[in-house]
């Protein structure tokens, strides 16, 4: 399934209606060379505003727990 199709399906899901109506599309970041995939739900206001997944205090805590940084390659 293409990424565009996945985003469309997420946006159209009735459980996401509140966010879609506010113009907040699914917030994601994809890299074909990534070695891990982290999936979260219900991002906070800061992530909604900046559009960067896990770019808030809870994301920093998660990265610390995992021993990674936002700049991992």
Predicted model as a PDB file, atoms N, CA, C, CB and O in Angstrom, pLDDT in the B-factor column:
MODEL        1                                                                  
ATOM      1  N   UNK A   1       0.844  -1.173   0.000  1.00 81.00           N  
ATOM      2  CA  UNK A   1       0.000   0.000   0.000  1.00 81.00           C  
ATOM      3  C   UNK A   1       0.891   1.239   0.000  1.00 81.00           C  
ATOM      4  CB  UNK A   1      -0.961  -0.004   1.218  1.00 81.00           C  
ATOM      5  O   UNK A   1       1.878   1.297   0.733  1.00 81.00           O  
ATOM      6  N   UNK A   2       0.553   2.205  -0.802  1.00 86.00           N  
ATOM      7  CA  UNK A   2       1.329   3.442  -0.905  1.00 86.00           C  
ATOM      8  C   UNK A   2       1.111   4.319   0.331  1.00 86.00           C  
ATOM      9  CB  UNK A   2       0.945   4.217  -2.185  1.00 86.00           C  
ATOM     10  O   UNK A   2       0.044   4.293   0.944  1.00 86.00           O  
ATOM     11  N   UNK A   3       2.130   5.088   0.681  1.00 86.00           N  
ATOM     12  CA  UNK A   3       2.065   5.967   1.843  1.00 86.00           C  
ATOM     13  C   UNK A   3       0.899   6.959   1.722  1.00 86.00           C  
ATOM     14  CB  UNK A   3       3.392   6.725   2.010  1.00 86.00           C  
ATOM     15  O   UNK A   3       0.220   7.246   2.707  1.00 86.00           O  
ATOM     16  N   UNK A   4       0.677   7.471   0.529  1.00 89.00           N  
ATOM     17  CA  UNK A   4      -0.413   8.421   0.318  1.00 89.00           C  
ATOM     18  C   UNK A   4      -1.767   7.789   0.652  1.00 89.00           C  
ATOM     19  CB  UNK A   4      -0.408   8.924  -1.132  1.00 89.00           C  
ATOM     20  O   UNK A   4      -2.646   8.449   1.206  1.00 89.00           O  
ATOM     21  N   UNK A   5      -1.923   6.519   0.315  1.00 92.00           N  
ATOM     22  CA  UNK A   5      -3.162   5.800   0.603  1.00 92.00           C  
ATOM     23  C   UNK A   5      -3.336   5.624   2.110  1.00 92.00           C  
ATOM     24  CB  UNK A   5      -3.170   4.428  -0.102  1.00 92.00           C  
ATOM     25  O   UNK A   5      -4.437   5.784   2.636  1.00 92.00           O  
ATOM     26  N   UNK A   6      -2.264   5.302   2.787  1.00 88.00           N  
ATOM     27  CA  UNK A   6      -2.323   5.126   4.239  1.00 88.00           C  
ATOM     28  C   UNK A   6      -2.723   6.443   4.912  1.00 88.00           C  
ATOM     29  CB  UNK A   6      -0.957   4.630   4.786  1.00 88.00           C  
ATOM     30  O   UNK A   6      -3.584   6.455   5.792  1.00 88.00           O  
ATOM     31  N   UNK A   7      -2.103   7.542   4.502  1.00 87.00           N  
ATOM     32  CA  UNK A   7      -2.428   8.856   5.076  1.00 87.00           C  
ATOM     33  C   UNK A   7      -3.889   9.198   4.823  1.00 87.00           C  
ATOM     34  CB  UNK A   7      -1.514   9.953   4.484  1.00 87.00           C  
ATOM     35  O   UNK A   7      -4.573   9.709   5.710  1.00 87.00           O  
ATOM     36  N   UNK A   8      -4.366   8.919   3.618  1.00 91.00           N  
ATOM     37  CA  UNK A   8      -5.763   9.193   3.275  1.00 91.00           C  
ATOM     38  C   UNK A   8      -6.706   8.380   4.153  1.00 91.00           C  
ATOM     39  CB  UNK A   8      -6.025   8.886   1.792  1.00 91.00           C  
ATOM     40  O   UNK A   8      -7.701   8.905   4.653  1.00 91.00           O  
ATOM     41  N   UNK A   9      -6.396   7.097   4.342  1.00 92.00           N  
ATOM     42  CA  UNK A   9      -7.244   6.229   5.171  1.00 92.00           C  
ATOM     43  C   UNK A   9      -7.265   6.701   6.623  1.00 92.00           C  
ATOM     44  CB  UNK A   9      -6.751   4.773   5.101  1.00 92.00           C  
ATOM     45  O   UNK A   9      -8.317   6.701   7.263  1.00 92.00           O  
ATOM     46  N   UNK A  10      -6.117   7.098   7.138  1.00 89.00           N  
ATOM     47  CA  UNK A  10      -6.053   7.616   8.510  1.00 89.00           C  
ATOM     48  C   UNK A  10      -6.884   8.890   8.629  1.00 89.00           C  
ATOM     49  CB  UNK A  10      -4.585   7.890   8.928  1.00 89.00           C  
ATOM     50  O   UNK A  10      -7.648   9.050   9.582  1.00 89.00           O  
ATOM     51  N   UNK A  11      -6.737   9.793   7.669  1.00 89.00           N  
ATOM     52  CA  UNK A  11      -7.469  11.059   7.687  1.00 89.00           C  
ATOM     53  C   UNK A  11      -8.970  10.852   7.614  1.00 89.00           C  
ATOM     54  CB  UNK A  11      -7.023  11.936   6.542  1.00 89.00           C  
ATOM     55  O   UNK A  11      -9.731  11.599   8.230  1.00 89.00           O  
ATOM     56  N   UNK A  12      -9.401   9.848   6.869  1.00 92.00           N  
ATOM     57  CA  UNK A  12     -10.831   9.605   6.670  1.00 92.00           C  
ATOM     58  C   UNK A  12     -11.456   8.765   7.786  1.00 92.00           C  
ATOM     59  CB  UNK A  12     -11.050   8.919   5.343  1.00 92.00           C  
ATOM     60  O   UNK A  12     -12.679   8.638   7.849  1.00 92.00           O  
ATOM     61  N   UNK A  13     -10.641   8.197   8.655  1.00 93.00           N  
ATOM     62  CA  UNK A  13     -11.173   7.371   9.739  1.00 93.00           C  
ATOM     63  C   UNK A  13     -12.016   8.248  10.669  1.00 93.00           C  
ATOM     64  CB  UNK A  13     -10.018   6.672  10.528  1.00 93.00           C  
ATOM     65  O   UNK A  13     -11.544   9.296  11.109  1.00 93.00           O  
ATOM     66  N   UNK A  14     -13.250   7.843  10.978  1.00 94.00           N  
ATOM     67  CA  UNK A  14     -14.125   8.644  11.838  1.00 94.00           C  
ATOM     68  C   UNK A  14     -13.512   8.963  13.206  1.00 94.00           C  
ATOM     69  CB  UNK A  14     -15.432   7.923  12.035  1.00 94.00           C  
ATOM     70  O   UNK A  14     -13.845   9.984  13.808  1.00 94.00           O  
ATOM     71  N   UNK A  15     -12.634   8.109  13.693  1.00 91.00           N  
ATOM     72  CA  UNK A  15     -12.000   8.365  14.989  1.00 91.00           C  
ATOM     73  C   UNK A  15     -11.048   9.550  14.929  1.00 91.00           C  
ATOM     74  CB  UNK A  15     -11.251   7.129  15.463  1.00 91.00           C  
ATOM     75  O   UNK A  15     -10.664  10.083  15.970  1.00 91.00           O  
ATOM     76  N   UNK A  16     -10.662   9.969  13.737  1.00 89.00           N  
ATOM     77  CA  UNK A  16      -9.754  11.107  13.566  1.00 89.00           C  
ATOM     78  C   UNK A  16     -10.476  12.358  13.097  1.00 89.00           C  
ATOM     79  CB  UNK A  16      -8.661  10.756  12.582  1.00 89.00           C  
ATOM     80  O   UNK A  16      -9.834  13.360  12.782  1.00 89.00           O  
ATOM     81  N   UNK A  17     -11.783  12.317  13.048  1.00 90.00           N  
ATOM     82  CA  UNK A  17     -12.576  13.420  12.506  1.00 90.00           C  
ATOM     83  C   UNK A  17     -12.257  14.753  13.180  1.00 90.00           C  
ATOM     84  CB  UNK A  17     -14.053  13.115  12.654  1.00 90.00           C  
ATOM     85  O   UNK A  17     -12.129  15.778  12.510  1.00 90.00           O  
ATOM     86  N   UNK A  18     -12.130  14.737  14.500  1.00 88.00           N  
ATOM     87  CA  UNK A  18     -11.840  15.977  15.227  1.00 88.00           C  
ATOM     88  C   UNK A  18     -10.572  16.644  14.705  1.00 88.00           C  
ATOM     89  CB  UNK A  18     -11.702  15.696  16.727  1.00 88.00           C  
ATOM     90  O   UNK A  18     -10.531  17.862  14.529  1.00 88.00           O  
ATOM     91  N   UNK A  19      -9.537  15.840  14.459  1.00 87.00           N  
ATOM     92  CA  UNK A  19      -8.266  16.394  13.990  1.00 87.00           C  
ATOM     93  C   UNK A  19      -8.356  16.817  12.532  1.00 87.00           C  
ATOM     94  CB  UNK A  19      -7.140  15.375  14.170  1.00 87.00           C  
ATOM     95  O   UNK A  19      -7.853  17.876  12.158  1.00 87.00           O  
ATOM     96  N   UNK A  20      -8.995  15.995  11.710  1.00 88.00           N  
ATOM     97  CA  UNK A  20      -9.136  16.309  10.293  1.00 88.00           C  
ATOM     98  C   UNK A  20      -9.902  17.614  10.114  1.00 88.00           C  
ATOM     99  CB  UNK A  20      -9.848  15.164   9.551  1.00 88.00           C  
ATOM    100  O   UNK A  20      -9.534  18.443   9.282  1.00 88.00           O  
ATOM    101  N   UNK A  21     -10.964  17.800  10.890  1.00 91.00           N  
ATOM    102  CA  UNK A  21     -11.758  19.030  10.798  1.00 91.00           C  
ATOM    103  C   UNK A  21     -10.939  20.248  11.217  1.00 91.00           C  
ATOM    104  CB  UNK A  21     -13.016  18.920  11.670  1.00 91.00           C  
ATOM    105  O   UNK A  21     -11.192  21.354  10.739  1.00 91.00           O  
ATOM    106  N   UNK A  22      -9.963  20.059  12.103  1.00 89.00           N  
ATOM    107  CA  UNK A  22      -9.104  21.170  12.531  1.00 89.00           C  
ATOM    108  C   UNK A  22      -7.929  21.366  11.580  1.00 89.00           C  
ATOM    109  CB  UNK A  22      -8.586  20.926  13.951  1.00 89.00           C  
ATOM    110  O   UNK A  22      -7.086  22.234  11.804  1.00 89.00           O  
ATOM    111  N   UNK A  23      -7.871  20.562  10.517  1.00 87.00           N  
ATOM    112  CA  UNK A  23      -6.803  20.697   9.528  1.00 87.00           C  
ATOM    113  C   UNK A  23      -5.510  20.022   9.937  1.00 87.00           C  
ATOM    114  CB  UNK A  23      -6.538  22.138   9.268  1.00 87.00           C  
ATOM    115  O   UNK A  23      -4.455  20.300   9.366  1.00 87.00           O  
ATOM    116  N   UNK A  24      -5.581  19.128  10.930  1.00 87.00           N  
ATOM    117  CA  UNK A  24      -4.386  18.422  11.379  1.00 87.00           C  
ATOM    118  C   UNK A  24      -4.352  17.067  10.678  1.00 87.00           C  
ATOM    119  CB  UNK A  24      -4.368  18.257  12.942  1.00 87.00           C  
ATOM    120  O   UNK A  24      -5.139  16.172  10.986  1.00 87.00           O  
ATOM    121  N   UNK A  25      -3.438  16.937   9.744  1.00 84.00           N  
ATOM    122  CA  UNK A  25      -3.260  15.673   9.029  1.00 84.00           C  
ATOM    123  C   UNK A  25      -2.435  14.721   9.880  1.00 84.00           C  
ATOM    124  CB  UNK A  25      -2.581  15.903   7.653  1.00 84.00           C  
ATOM    125  O   UNK A  25      -1.829  15.152  10.861  1.00 84.00           O  
ATOM    126  N   UNK A  26      -2.394  13.449   9.537  1.00 87.00           N  
ATOM    127  CA  UNK A  26      -1.542  12.530  10.287  1.00 87.00           C  
ATOM    128  C   UNK A  26      -0.109  13.058  10.340  1.00 87.00           C  
ATOM    129  CB  UNK A  26      -1.574  11.123   9.656  1.00 87.00           C  
ATOM    130  O   UNK A  26       0.446  13.500   9.334  1.00 87.00           O  
ATOM    131  N   UNK A  27       0.468  13.002  11.526  1.00 86.00           N  
ATOM    132  CA  UNK A  27       1.817  13.516  11.729  1.00 86.00           C  
ATOM    133  C   UNK A  27       2.759  12.322  11.692  1.00 86.00           C  
ATOM    134  CB  UNK A  27       1.945  14.313  13.084  1.00 86.00           C  
ATOM    135  O   UNK A  27       2.699  11.441  12.550  1.00 86.00           O  
ATOM    136  N   UNK A  28       3.627  12.305  10.692  1.00 84.00           N  
ATOM    137  CA  UNK A  28       4.520  11.168  10.551  1.00 84.00           C  
ATOM    138  C   UNK A  28       5.810  11.579   9.883  1.00 84.00           C  
ATOM    139  CB  UNK A  28       3.854  10.058   9.764  1.00 84.00           C  
ATOM    140  O   UNK A  28       5.919  12.640   9.268  1.00 84.00           O  
ATOM    141  N   UNK A  29       6.765  10.713  10.025  1.00 84.00           N  
ATOM    142  CA  UNK A  29       8.072  10.912   9.410  1.00 84.00           C  
ATOM    143  C   UNK A  29       8.536   9.539   8.971  1.00 84.00           C  
ATOM    144  CB  UNK A  29       9.106  11.601  10.397  1.00 84.00           C  
ATOM    145  O   UNK A  29       8.515   8.597   9.764  1.00 84.00           O  
ATOM    146  N   UNK A  30       8.955   9.408   7.720  1.00 84.00           N  
ATOM    147  CA  UNK A  30       9.307   8.109   7.170  1.00 84.00           C  
ATOM    148  C   UNK A  30      10.680   8.185   6.515  1.00 84.00           C  
ATOM    149  CB  UNK A  30       8.244   7.637   6.157  1.00 84.00           C  
ATOM    150  O   UNK A  30      10.985   9.125   5.780  1.00 84.00           O  
ATOM    151  N   UNK A  31      11.493   7.188   6.794  1.00 84.00           N  
ATOM    152  CA  UNK A  31      12.798   7.074   6.148  1.00 84.00           C  
ATOM    153  C   UNK A  31      12.979   5.613   5.752  1.00 84.00           C  
ATOM    154  CB  UNK A  31      13.966   7.564   7.095  1.00 84.00           C  
ATOM    155  O   UNK A  31      12.945   4.731   6.610  1.00 84.00           O  
ATOM    156  N   UNK A  32      13.170   5.349   4.463  1.00 83.00           N  
ATOM    157  CA  UNK A  32      13.298   3.958   4.013  1.00 83.00           C  
ATOM    158  C   UNK A  32      14.479   3.220   4.643  1.00 83.00           C  
ATOM    159  CB  UNK A  32      13.436   3.923   2.514  1.00 83.00           C  
ATOM    160  O   UNK A  32      14.512   1.990   4.626  1.00 83.00           O  
ATOM    161  N   UNK A  33      15.437   3.940   5.192  1.00 86.00           N  
ATOM    162  CA  UNK A  33      16.598   3.294   5.804  1.00 86.00           C  
ATOM    163  C   UNK A  33      16.456   3.148   7.323  1.00 86.00           C  
ATOM    164  CB  UNK A  33      17.855   4.085   5.482  1.00 86.00           C  
ATOM    165  O   UNK A  33      17.385   2.693   7.990  1.00 86.00           O  
ATOM    166  N   UNK A  34      15.311   3.527   7.864  1.00 82.00           N  
ATOM    167  CA  UNK A  34      15.101   3.442   9.320  1.00 82.00           C  
ATOM    168  C   UNK A  34      15.207   1.996   9.786  1.00 82.00           C  
ATOM    169  CB  UNK A  34      13.720   4.028   9.712  1.00 82.00           C  
ATOM    170  O   UNK A  34      14.783   1.065   9.100  1.00 82.00           O  
ATOM    171  N   UNK A  35      15.780   1.837  10.961  1.00 83.00           N  
ATOM    172  CA  UNK A  35      15.932   0.504  11.531  1.00 83.00           C  
ATOM    173  C   UNK A  35      14.843   0.198  12.550  1.00 83.00           C  
ATOM    174  CB  UNK A  35      17.297   0.364  12.179  1.00 83.00           C  
ATOM    175  O   UNK A  35      14.655  -0.957  12.932  1.00 83.00           O  
ATOM    176  N   UNK A  36      14.131   1.217  12.986  1.00 82.00           N  
ATOM    177  CA  UNK A  36      13.025   1.026  13.916  1.00 82.00           C  
ATOM    178  C   UNK A  36      11.830   1.846  13.444  1.00 82.00           C  
ATOM    179  CB  UNK A  36      13.435   1.426  15.361  1.00 82.00           C  
ATOM    180  O   UNK A  36      11.971   2.803  12.682  1.00 82.00           O  
ATOM    181  N   UNK A  37      10.666   1.452  13.909  1.00 82.00           N  
ATOM    182  CA  UNK A  37       9.436   2.183  13.607  1.00 82.00           C  
ATOM    183  C   UNK A  37       8.718   2.422  14.930  1.00 82.00           C  
ATOM    184  CB  UNK A  37       8.520   1.396  12.586  1.00 82.00           C  
ATOM    185  O   UNK A  37       8.394   1.478  15.650  1.00 82.00           O  
ATOM    186  N   UNK A  38       8.474   3.680  15.239  1.00 83.00           N  
ATOM    187  CA  UNK A  38       7.766   4.030  16.463  1.00 83.00           C  
ATOM    188  C   UNK A  38       6.430   4.624  16.056  1.00 83.00           C  
ATOM    189  CB  UNK A  38       8.593   5.027  17.350  1.00 83.00           C  
ATOM    190  O   UNK A  38       6.370   5.577  15.279  1.00 83.00           O  
ATOM    191  N   UNK A  39       5.373   4.059  16.583  1.00 82.00           N  
ATOM    192  CA  UNK A  39       4.036   4.531  16.258  1.00 82.00           C  
ATOM    193  C   UNK A  39       3.381   5.010  17.542  1.00 82.00           C  
ATOM    194  CB  UNK A  39       3.188   3.416  15.572  1.00 82.00           C  
ATOM    195  O   UNK A  39       3.349   4.294  18.543  1.00 82.00           O  
ATOM    196  N   UNK A  40       2.864   6.215  17.503  1.00 79.00           N  
ATOM    197  CA  UNK A  40       2.178   6.767  18.665  1.00 79.00           C  
ATOM    198  C   UNK A  40       0.802   7.243  18.270  1.00 79.00           C  
ATOM    199  CB  UNK A  40       2.982   7.914  19.286  1.00 79.00           C  
ATOM    200  O   UNK A  40       0.429   7.224  17.097  1.00 79.00           O  
ATOM    201  N   UNK A  41       0.056   7.667  19.263  1.00 76.00           N  
ATOM    202  CA  UNK A  41      -1.278   8.192  18.983  1.00 76.00           C  
ATOM    203  C   UNK A  41      -1.497   9.428  19.836  1.00 76.00           C  
ATOM    204  CB  UNK A  41      -2.380   7.123  19.258  1.00 76.00           C  
ATOM    205  O   UNK A  41      -0.796   9.652  20.823  1.00 76.00           O  
ATOM    206  N   UNK A  42      -2.463  10.213  19.449  1.00 74.00           N  
ATOM    207  CA  UNK A  42      -2.880  11.389  20.200  1.00 74.00           C  
ATOM    208  C   UNK A  42      -1.714  12.299  20.577  1.00 74.00           C  
ATOM    209  CB  UNK A  42      -3.608  10.963  21.442  1.00 74.00           C  
ATOM    210  O   UNK A  42      -1.428  12.479  21.761  1.00 74.00           O  
ATOM    211  N   UNK A  43      -1.034  12.878  19.574  1.00 79.00           N  
ATOM    212  CA  UNK A  43       0.060  13.786  19.907  1.00 79.00           C  
ATOM    213  C   UNK A  43      -0.460  15.012  20.652  1.00 79.00           C  
ATOM    214  CB  UNK A  43       0.807  14.215  18.637  1.00 79.00           C  
ATOM    215  O   UNK A  43      -1.619  15.398  20.505  1.00 79.00           O  
ATOM    216  N   UNK A  44       0.398  15.601  21.434  1.00 83.00           N  
ATOM    217  CA  UNK A  44       0.027  16.800  22.179  1.00 83.00           C  
ATOM    218  C   UNK A  44      -0.013  18.032  21.286  1.00 83.00           C  
ATOM    219  CB  UNK A  44       0.998  17.025  23.322  1.00 83.00           C  
ATOM    220  O   UNK A  44       0.314  17.982  20.100  1.00 83.00           O  
ATOM    221  N   UNK A  45      -0.422  19.129  21.891  1.00 88.00           N  
ATOM    222  CA  UNK A  45      -0.578  20.396  21.159  1.00 88.00           C  
ATOM    223  C   UNK A  45       0.715  20.852  20.493  1.00 88.00           C  
ATOM    224  CB  UNK A  45      -1.069  21.480  22.099  1.00 88.00           C  
ATOM    225  O   UNK A  45       0.691  21.356  19.370  1.00 88.00           O  
ATOM    226  N   UNK A  46       1.843  20.677  21.179  1.00 88.00           N  
ATOM    227  CA  UNK A  46       3.120  21.116  20.602  1.00 88.00           C  
ATOM    228  C   UNK A  46       3.420  20.366  19.306  1.00 88.00           C  
ATOM    229  CB  UNK A  46       4.267  20.906  21.610  1.00 88.00           C  
ATOM    230  O   UNK A  46       3.850  20.980  18.330  1.00 88.00           O  
ATOM    231  N   UNK A  47       3.205  19.071  19.277  1.00 88.00           N  
ATOM    232  CA  UNK A  47       3.444  18.286  18.065  1.00 88.00           C  
ATOM    233  C   UNK A  47       2.417  18.657  16.997  1.00 88.00           C  
ATOM    234  CB  UNK A  47       3.384  16.763  18.372  1.00 88.00           C  
ATOM    235  O   UNK A  47       2.761  18.726  15.817  1.00 88.00           O  
ATOM    236  N   UNK A  48       1.178  18.895  17.381  1.00 86.00           N  
ATOM    237  CA  UNK A  48       0.169  19.334  16.415  1.00 86.00           C  
ATOM    238  C   UNK A  48       0.609  20.634  15.746  1.00 86.00           C  
ATOM    239  CB  UNK A  48      -1.202  19.523  17.106  1.00 86.00           C  
ATOM    240  O   UNK A  48       0.408  20.820  14.546  1.00 86.00           O  
ATOM    241  N   UNK A  49       1.211  21.529  16.527  1.00 88.00           N  
ATOM    242  CA  UNK A  49       1.618  22.829  15.985  1.00 88.00           C  
ATOM    243  C   UNK A  49       2.872  22.747  15.126  1.00 88.00           C  
ATOM    244  CB  UNK A  49       1.848  23.803  17.111  1.00 88.00           C  
ATOM    245  O   UNK A  49       2.954  23.400  14.086  1.00 88.00           O  
ATOM    246  N   UNK A  50       3.858  21.942  15.555  1.00 87.00           N  
ATOM    247  CA  UNK A  50       5.105  21.926  14.786  1.00 87.00           C  
ATOM    248  C   UNK A  50       5.140  20.825  13.720  1.00 87.00           C  
ATOM    249  CB  UNK A  50       6.278  21.754  15.724  1.00 87.00           C  
ATOM    250  O   UNK A  50       5.979  20.855  12.820  1.00 87.00           O  
ATOM    251  N   UNK A  51       4.218  19.847  13.827  1.00 85.00           N  
ATOM    252  CA  UNK A  51       4.121  18.796  12.812  1.00 85.00           C  
ATOM    253  C   UNK A  51       5.264  17.798  12.807  1.00 85.00           C  
ATOM    254  CB  UNK A  51       4.034  19.415  11.482  1.00 85.00           C  
ATOM    255  O   UNK A  51       5.424  17.032  11.856  1.00 85.00           O  
ATOM    256  N   UNK A  52       6.062  17.807  13.874  1.00 86.00           N  
ATOM    257  CA  UNK A  52       7.203  16.898  13.959  1.00 86.00           C  
ATOM    258  C   UNK A  52       6.880  15.829  15.002  1.00 86.00           C  
ATOM    259  CB  UNK A  52       8.526  17.670  14.326  1.00 86.00           C  
ATOM    260  O   UNK A  52       6.676  16.151  16.173  1.00 86.00           O  
ATOM    261  N   UNK A  53       6.830  14.556  14.587  1.00 86.00           N  
ATOM    262  CA  UNK A  53       6.489  13.497  15.532  1.00 86.00           C  
ATOM    263  C   UNK A  53       7.454  13.451  16.723  1.00 86.00           C  
ATOM    264  CB  UNK A  53       6.483  12.152  14.819  1.00 86.00           C  
ATOM    265  O   UNK A  53       8.668  13.567  16.556  1.00 86.00           O  
ATOM    266  N   UNK A  54       6.903  13.282  17.909  1.00 87.00           N  
ATOM    267  CA  UNK A  54       7.670  13.119  19.147  1.00 87.00           C  
ATOM    268  C   UNK A  54       8.575  14.317  19.443  1.00 87.00           C  
ATOM    269  CB  UNK A  54       8.508  11.858  19.068  1.00 87.00           C  
ATOM    270  O   UNK A  54       9.570  14.174  20.154  1.00 87.00           O  
ATOM    271  N   UNK A  55       8.245  15.490  18.910  1.00 89.00           N  
ATOM    272  CA  UNK A  55       9.053  16.690  19.121  1.00 89.00           C  
ATOM    273  C   UNK A  55       8.457  17.503  20.273  1.00 89.00           C  
ATOM    274  CB  UNK A  55       9.129  17.548  17.818  1.00 89.00           C  
ATOM    275  O   UNK A  55       8.004  18.635  20.102  1.00 89.00           O  
ATOM    276  N   UNK A  56       8.476  16.878  21.450  1.00 90.00           N  
ATOM    277  CA  UNK A  56       7.983  17.515  22.662  1.00 90.00           C  
ATOM    278  C   UNK A  56       8.647  16.834  23.846  1.00 90.00           C  
ATOM    279  CB  UNK A  56       6.423  17.437  22.762  1.00 90.00           C  
ATOM    280  O   UNK A  56       9.509  15.976  23.660  1.00 90.00           O  
ATOM    281  N   UNK A  57       8.262  17.200  25.052  1.00 90.00           N  
ATOM    282  CA  UNK A  57       8.896  16.648  26.249  1.00 90.00           C  
ATOM    283  C   UNK A  57       8.750  15.127  26.314  1.00 90.00           C  
ATOM    284  CB  UNK A  57       8.296  17.284  27.503  1.00 90.00           C  
ATOM    285  O   UNK A  57       9.710  14.429  26.638  1.00 90.00           O  
ATOM    286  N   UNK A  58       7.561  14.610  26.010  1.00 88.00           N  
ATOM    287  CA  UNK A  58       7.383  13.158  26.074  1.00 88.00           C  
ATOM    288  C   UNK A  58       8.235  12.453  25.021  1.00 88.00           C  
ATOM    289  CB  UNK A  58       5.905  12.792  25.886  1.00 88.00           C  
ATOM    290  O   UNK A  58       8.737  11.355  25.265  1.00 88.00           O  
ATOM    291  N   UNK A  59       8.401  13.070  23.859  1.00 88.00           N  
ATOM    292  CA  UNK A  59       9.274  12.505  22.826  1.00 88.00           C  
ATOM    293  C   UNK A  59      10.730  12.488  23.262  1.00 88.00           C  
ATOM    294  CB  UNK A  59       9.136  13.291  21.532  1.00 88.00           C  
ATOM    295  O   UNK A  59      11.456  11.529  22.999  1.00 88.00           O  
ATOM    296  N   UNK A  60      11.155  13.568  23.938  1.00 89.00           N  
ATOM    297  CA  UNK A  60      12.525  13.605  24.460  1.00 89.00           C  
ATOM    298  C   UNK A  60      12.738  12.481  25.473  1.00 89.00           C  
ATOM    299  CB  UNK A  60      12.825  14.978  25.110  1.00 89.00           C  
ATOM    300  O   UNK A  60      13.768  11.807  25.463  1.00 89.00           O  
ATOM    301  N   UNK A  61      11.749  12.290  26.345  1.00 91.00           N  
ATOM    302  CA  UNK A  61      11.839  11.221  27.346  1.00 91.00           C  
ATOM    303  C   UNK A  61      11.915   9.864  26.657  1.00 91.00           C  
ATOM    304  CB  UNK A  61      10.628  11.267  28.310  1.00 91.00           C  
ATOM    305  O   UNK A  61      12.734   9.026  27.034  1.00 91.00           O  
ATOM    306  N   UNK A  62      11.075   9.639  25.657  1.00 89.00           N  
ATOM    307  CA  UNK A  62      11.089   8.378  24.920  1.00 89.00           C  
ATOM    308  C   UNK A  62      12.455   8.124  24.296  1.00 89.00           C  
ATOM    309  CB  UNK A  62      10.008   8.380  23.838  1.00 89.00           C  
ATOM    310  O   UNK A  62      12.978   7.013  24.382  1.00 89.00           O  
ATOM    311  N   UNK A  63      13.037   9.143  23.669  1.00 88.00           N  
ATOM    312  CA  UNK A  63      14.351   8.977  23.042  1.00 88.00           C  
ATOM    313  C   UNK A  63      15.431   8.683  24.075  1.00 88.00           C  
ATOM    314  CB  UNK A  63      14.721  10.227  22.248  1.00 88.00           C  
ATOM    315  O   UNK A  63      16.339   7.891  23.823  1.00 88.00           O  
ATOM    316  N   UNK A  64      15.331   9.329  25.248  1.00 92.00           N  
ATOM    317  CA  UNK A  64      16.286   9.043  26.322  1.00 92.00           C  
ATOM    318  C   UNK A  64      16.170   7.583  26.753  1.00 92.00           C  
ATOM    319  CB  UNK A  64      16.050   9.982  27.531  1.00 92.00           C  
ATOM    320  O   UNK A  64      17.183   6.903  26.913  1.00 92.00           O  
ATOM    321  N   UNK A  65      14.943   7.097  26.941  1.00 93.00           N  
ATOM    322  CA  UNK A  65      14.724   5.703  27.337  1.00 93.00           C  
ATOM    323  C   UNK A  65      15.319   4.744  26.311  1.00 93.00           C  
ATOM    324  CB  UNK A  65      13.224   5.423  27.511  1.00 93.00           C  
ATOM    325  O   UNK A  65      15.872   3.703  26.666  1.00 93.00           O  
ATOM    326  N   UNK A  66      15.198   5.108  25.032  1.00 90.00           N  
ATOM    327  CA  UNK A  66      15.662   4.230  23.956  1.00 90.00           C  
ATOM    328  C   UNK A  66      17.156   4.398  23.666  1.00 90.00           C  
ATOM    329  CB  UNK A  66      14.863   4.499  22.691  1.00 90.00           C  
ATOM    330  O   UNK A  66      17.746   3.601  22.937  1.00 90.00           O  
ATOM    331  N   UNK A  67      17.758   5.433  24.238  1.00 91.00           N  
ATOM    332  CA  UNK A  67      19.176   5.683  24.003  1.00 91.00           C  
ATOM    333  C   UNK A  67      19.465   6.195  22.607  1.00 91.00           C  
ATOM    334  CB  UNK A  67      19.959   4.434  24.243  1.00 91.00           C  
ATOM    335  O   UNK A  67      20.518   5.909  22.037  1.00 91.00           O  
ATOM    336  N   UNK A  68      18.527   6.956  22.055  1.00 85.00           N  
ATOM    337  CA  UNK A  68      18.710   7.507  20.708  1.00 85.00           C  
ATOM    338  C   UNK A  68      18.547   9.022  20.768  1.00 85.00           C  
ATOM    339  CB  UNK A  68      17.695   6.880  19.697  1.00 85.00           C  
ATOM    340  O   UNK A  68      18.094   9.570  21.773  1.00 85.00           O  
ATOM    341  N   UNK A  69      18.919   9.685  19.685  1.00 82.00           N  
ATOM    342  CA  UNK A  69      18.698  11.123  19.587  1.00 82.00           C  
ATOM    343  C   UNK A  69      17.862  11.405  18.352  1.00 82.00           C  
ATOM    344  CB  UNK A  69      20.044  11.899  19.536  1.00 82.00           C  
ATOM    345  O   UNK A  69      17.683  10.539  17.496  1.00 82.00           O  
ATOM    346  N   UNK A  70      17.362  12.605  18.269  1.00 76.00           N  
ATOM    347  CA  UNK A  70      16.559  12.998  17.110  1.00 76.00           C  
ATOM    348  C   UNK A  70      17.406  12.998  15.841  1.00 76.00           C  
ATOM    349  CB  UNK A  70      15.934  14.387  17.331  1.00 76.00           C  
ATOM    350  O   UNK A  70      16.865  12.976  14.736  1.00 76.00           O  
ATOM    351  N   UNK A  71      18.705  13.021  15.988  1.00 70.00           N  
ATOM    352  CA  UNK A  71      19.615  13.079  14.827  1.00 70.00           C  
ATOM    353  C   UNK A  71      20.196  11.736  14.474  1.00 70.00           C  
ATOM    354  CB  UNK A  71      20.738  14.043  15.091  1.00 70.00           C  
ATOM    355  O   UNK A  71      21.138  11.666  13.685  1.00 70.00           O  
ATOM    356  N   UNK A  72      19.656  10.648  15.041  1.00 55.00           N  
ATOM    357  CA  UNK A  72      20.185   9.308  14.709  1.00 55.00           C  
ATOM    358  C   UNK A  72      20.101   9.044  13.220  1.00 55.00           C  
ATOM    359  CB  UNK A  72      19.420   8.214  15.473  1.00 55.00           C  
ATOM    360  O   UNK A  72      19.128   9.427  12.570  1.00 55.00           O  
ATOM    361  N   UNK A  73      21.117   8.392  12.678  1.00 44.00           N  
ATOM    362  CA  UNK A  73      21.114   8.008  11.257  1.00 44.00           C  
ATOM    363  C   UNK A  73      21.534   6.576  11.143  1.00 44.00           C  
ATOM    364  CB  UNK A  73      22.046   8.912  10.415  1.00 44.00           C  
ATOM    365  O   UNK A  73      21.603   6.039  10.037  1.00 44.00           O  
TER     366      UNK A  73                                                      
ENDMDL                                                                          
END                                                                             
